[in-house]
Amino acid sequence: MTQVSTEEMICPHCGESQDNHEPDDMTYYMCQKTCEKCNEMFWYSVTVTREYTTDRGDEA
C-alpha cells in the first residue's frame, strides 16, 4: 500500500480531491471514507498541529 501525505484529501483509487472531510481542528487515526467521485472505499488519517507564539508586549 502506498501512502501519500497531501494538504487536501485525495482518493487513492481515482486521484480526485474530496470536498467533504472532518473539521480542520480535529485529529483522526484511520477513518474510512467512500470517494465522492468513484464510490470506492479508502482509509485516511488526519494530523492537526498547532503552534503558539507568545510575546510579553513590553516596549523595548
Secondary structure, 3 states (H helix, E strand, C coil): CCCCCCCCCECCCCCCECCCCCCCCCCEEEEEEECCCCCCEEEEEECCCCCCCCCCCCCC
